[in-house]
């Protein structure tokens, strides 16, 4: 028998380290060729690492959440045949362009000599852990269900990859052991809670945290808020959908906002830029590659609507919908998640009255959209009901002056309040 030491492969594009976000196997598992061993995350994409050999897992080279350098030991697999003397060379990985959706191919590394003792980095999680074991791995939904049933997850045998407890494991535990007695509520139907949950910040959530911290640390933000009367804009959108929706697709407010931003950028190119603060160079872009902040199950992602200046309303709407779908499915490519020159963020009906959006570094501006509310407004000496919406936009004060920021937002406002100008400007 021999041992294959699979090292963290080179993912290309200058990547020197990755984060280990999930193990698909555990020590003792039999693996087939091309079976996925682990998921790792680069700055944007999640990549599957497959096995180049058939064998049995001996040891894992790290824990979920750990950052591994290229060339670091990832996993050891016992294989049939004699081992070749010498350490294994790092695997070389060729990643397809759609790294998040496609499975990369890893050529088999050179086999290493058989060690006399192989430590196991992570204990076999298939057996039920003892009460003193580390915190069990389970999704929030599984934890919530376990709490409702009064089950201690440390007593549940895990069958998922990397020792993850699944819903099926809970059901099996209930069938074998039943549930804990229900919590007796107080006289007013209230019960004390003393439970707590520690959630590791790993994977995409860690990337988001690092990105936000870097942006706030490096960029002196200032936020400018203006209210916009979108009554006519909403009326126009309703007419366009009534006349063209069946043939061209339904328009949300977002494509109209995109068009207004594109036209305002023509007047204020200073905001459609990226600032390299280390080199001291501000690059103003003719193309408007608009980042569209998108909430996904894994966290906030910013797919990029490329060349928004060249898209009509329906083309923008279709591309925004496609980008949101691939981002939420975890299948967005690196190209679809990088290269934005300006970002648009909106929480829709949850958008609140005012927000202070964080700039998507190294951009210099971000346009935030708050919710639309019907409010009484004075017009021509009379109180009338109008649909009002605030724009909350942040700017990099190092390179964007307050007057420029205000002028840009007022330009966006003028297009939204006189929507006919969206089509003649």
N, C-alpha and C positions, 0 to 999 in steps of 0.2 A: 504493500500500500504506500501511496505517496501523499504529499500535501501541496495543494495549490494555495499560495498566498496571493489574493487579489488585492491590488492596491488601488487607491482612488485615482481614476484615470484623468487625463487632461481633457477638459471639456472645450478647450479652444477659447478664442476671443479674449485672451489675456486673463482668464479666470485662474486664480491661484488657490482658492479655498471654496468649500461649499458647506452647507449645513445639512446634517443628517436629519431628515424629517420623519422617516418611517422605516422600520424593518419589516420585510415581508416573510422572513424566516427566523428561526431560532436555533440554538445549538441542538444537535441531534436530528434535525430535519434532513430528509433526503431531498436533493434538488436535481432537477433535470436541466439539460442544456437549454439555454435561453430563458429559463425561469427567472422572474424578477426577484432580486435579492433585497434591494433597498431603494428608497426614493431619496434623492438629494435635491437641494434647491440652490440655484445660483441667485444672482441679483433679482431675476425676474421669473425664470422658468423652473419648473419641477422636472427632473430627469430620472428615468428609471434605469437602474443598473442591473443588467441581466447576468446570469452565470454562463461562463464560456465552457463549463465542464459539467459532468455528471458526478455526483458524490454526496457526501454527508457533511453537514455544517459542523465544524469543530469549535470555532470561536468567532465572536463578533468584535469588530475593531472600534466600537464606540457606542454611545448611548444617544437616543433621540434628543435632538437639540444641540448636540456637540458639533463644533465647527472642525472640519477635517481639511488639511492641506492636500493639494495634489501630490500623489506619491505616498501618502500615509496608508498604513495597512487598513483595509476595509473589512475583510473577512477571510477566514481559513476554511478550506474545504478538503476533506479527505477523499482521495480518488484512487481508483484501481491502478496498479502498475507501480513500478519502482520510481522513487523520487530522484530528481536530478540534483546533484550537489550545487550549492550556491543559493543566494537569496533570489527571490523572484523579482523580475523587473516590473516596473509599474505598467499596468495595462494602458493601452492607448485607445481612447474612445472617440469615435466619429459621431458627432451629433447632427441629425438632420435639422433643417431650418426650423421646423415646427417641433422644438425640443420638448414642449410641454405635452404634445399630443402623440408624438411618435416614440417608438422604442429604439434607443441607440444600440449600436452593435459594438461589442467589446471583443477584440481578438484575444485568444487565450494567452495568458502570460506564461513565462517560463516557470516550470515547477520548481519548488524549493525543497531543501532537504527536510526529512522528517524530524521534528523536534522530539526531545525526550518527554517533555511535558508541555501541554498547550493549555494556557489559562483561558477560562471563559469570561469574556468581558461582561456579559449580561446573563444572569441566571435563567435557567429554563422556566419560562413563565407559564407553561401549560399546566403545571400543578398549582393547586390552590395555595396562595401565599399565607403565611402565618400572620397573626395580628401585628407582629413587630416588623413585617416586611415593608419595603418602600411603597409609596402611594401607588395603588393599582392604576393601570392605563385603561381609560374608558372615556367615551364621548360624553358631552354634557347631557344628552338625552338619556343615556344609560344611567348616569349618576342620578339624574332626577327620578327616574323610574325606581332605582334601587332605594332612594330615600323614601319614596311613596310606599314602597313595600316593607320598609324597615329592615333592609338587608345591608349588612356590612360587606362592601365590595372586597375586602381583604379575605373573606371566606369563600369567595366565588372562584371556581376553576375557570381559567381563561382559555379560549380556543382560537382567538383571533391572532393575526400576524403580529409578531413581536410581543406576545403576551397581552394583547388587547381583549378586554371583556366585551362581549357582544350581547345584544338583547336575548339571543338564543341561550346564552350562558345563564342569564338571569332566570329565564323560564325553566331551565333544567334544574337550577338551584331551588326554585320554588317547589317544583315537583318532588324533589328529593327531601327537602327540609322544611317546606312551608315558609310562612312569612312571620315577621315579628309582631307582637301584639300592637294594635293601633295606639297612637299617642292619645292620652286622655286629655281633652281640652278643659280649660278652666270654666268657671261658671258662666262666662260671657262668650264662650266659644273661641277663646283665644288660648294659644299654647306657646310656651317659651321655645325658642330655637337657639341652640348653641353650636350648631354645625358650622363648619367653614370649609372652603375649598381653595386649594392652591393650584393655580392654572399656569403651567409653564408657558412662557412667551417664546414660541418657537416657530419655525417655518415662515410663512408669509406674514404672520402677525409680528414676528421679530423684525422682518425687513421693513414693514410699515413703521414700526417704532423707531428704527434707526434712521429712516428717511425723514420722519417728522422732526426728530431731535436735531439732525444735521441741518435741516432747513431753518428751524428756529434759532439755532446757535449761530449760523453763518449769515442770515439775512435779517436786517433791521426792518421788520414789517410795519406798514401802516395801513389801516383799513378805512375805506371811504364808502359811505352808505348813502344811497339815493332812492327815493320812491319813484315808481313808474306807474302811470295809468295805462293798463293793458286792456281796457274795455274794447277799443277798436281792434286791437290785435286779436283778441279772443273771438270777436265777431267774424273777423276775416278768416281765422282758422276754421271756425264752424262752417263758413260758406265753402271754403276750399275742400273740406272733408265731405260735405254734402254733394258737391259737384264732381270731385275727382277721387274721392276715397276708394271707391270700388275698383277703379282702374289703376290708380297709382299708389294706393296704400294710405293708411291713416296717418295724419300729421299730429304729433304732439307739439307742445310749446318749444321743445328743444331745438328743432331745425330752424325755427324762426329766430331764436336767440343766437344760434350759430351765424346766421346770415347777418344779423345786426352787428355782432362782434367783428366779423370779417370786414364789413364796410367801415366800421369805426377804426380798425387797424390801418386802413388806408390813410386816414388823417393823422393817426398817432402811432407810427411804426415803432416808437420807442418801447411800447409795451409788448410787442411781438418779438421777443429777444431772449437770448441766453447769456448769462454773465459768468465768465471764467474769472472768479475773484483771485485765484492764485496767479494767473498770467496777467490779470488786469485788463482783460479784453472783453468788450461787449459786442456780441454778434447779433445784428438785426436781420431778421429773415423776411424775404419777400413772400415765401410760401407760408401759409397759416396751417401748421400741423397742430390741430386742436385736441388737447387731452380732454377726455370725457370721464370725469371721476365716476366710478361705478362700484356700487356695493355688491360684494359677492359673499357666499357662505363662508369663505376663508378670510375675508377682510376686504379692505379698500384696494381697488386696482384702477389704473388709469390707461385704458386703451386709447389709441391715437387715431383721430379722424384726419387722415392725410389730405393735404391740398383742399382744405375746406373752402378756399377762395374759388375753386373751380367746380364746386358742386351746387346744384340747385336744391330746392327744399326737399324734394322726394328722394334724390340721390343721397343727401345727407341723412335723411330719416332712415333709409334702408341700411346704410353703412353703420349708423349708430346702433340700430337694433342688432345687426350682425355682430358688431364688436362686443356689445353687452352680453350676447348669448355665448360667445366663445370664452369671454372672461369668466362668466359665472360657471361655465362647464369646466374651467381649468385647462382650456385648450388654446388659449391665446399664445401666439408666437412672440419671440423676442422683438421682432420688427413691429408687431402690433402694440407693444407695450413701451416702446422707447422712441425718442426723437421728437417729443412734443415741444412746441415753441410757446404755447399759451394754454392755460387749462380753464375749463368750465366745470363748475361743480354745483349740483342741485340735489336737495333732499325731497323735491316734489312737495306733496301735501304736508310733509313733516318739516319743511324748511324753516319754520319759525319766522320771527319778525326781523331779526338781525343776526348775522353770524360774523365770525372773524376767520375766514378760511386761511389755511396755511399754504404758502407758495410751494409749488412743485419744483424744488431745486433741480437744476440751475436756472429755471425760468425767472422772470422778474415780475410777473403779475398772474393773478388768478381772479376769475369772475365768479362770484357766488350768487346763486339765485334763491330767493326766499319764496315762501308760499304766496299764492294769490288769495286775497280776502276782499269781500265786498264791504266798502265803507262809505259813509256819507261824506261827500266832497262838495265844496262850494264851487259852482260854475255859473258865471253870468248872474251872480247875485242870488242864486237859488241853491238849495241843498238837494243834491242828486246822488243816487247810488252809483258808485263806480267800482270797477274791479282794479284793485291796487296791489302792487308787488314791489318789494324792495330788492335792490341789487346791493350786495355786500361784497366789495372787491378789495383785495389786498395787493400791495405793491412793494417792491424792493426800493427803499428810500435812498440807497446808495446811488442808484442810476435812474430812478424815476422820481421827478419832482412832484410835489403836491398839485401844482397847476396842471401838469401834464396828465396826472391820474384823474383829476376832476374833469378835465376836458374830454378824456377818453370815455369816462362813464356817462357824461352828458351827451356825447355823440351816440352811444348805444341807446340811451333813453330816447333821444329824438327819433331814431329809426323805429323803435318799438311803439312810440306814441303816435307816429304817423306811418303806419305799416305800408302804405302805398309806395313809400320811398325805398322799401326793401327791393322793389322790382325795377326801379328806374335809375337807381344810383350806380 
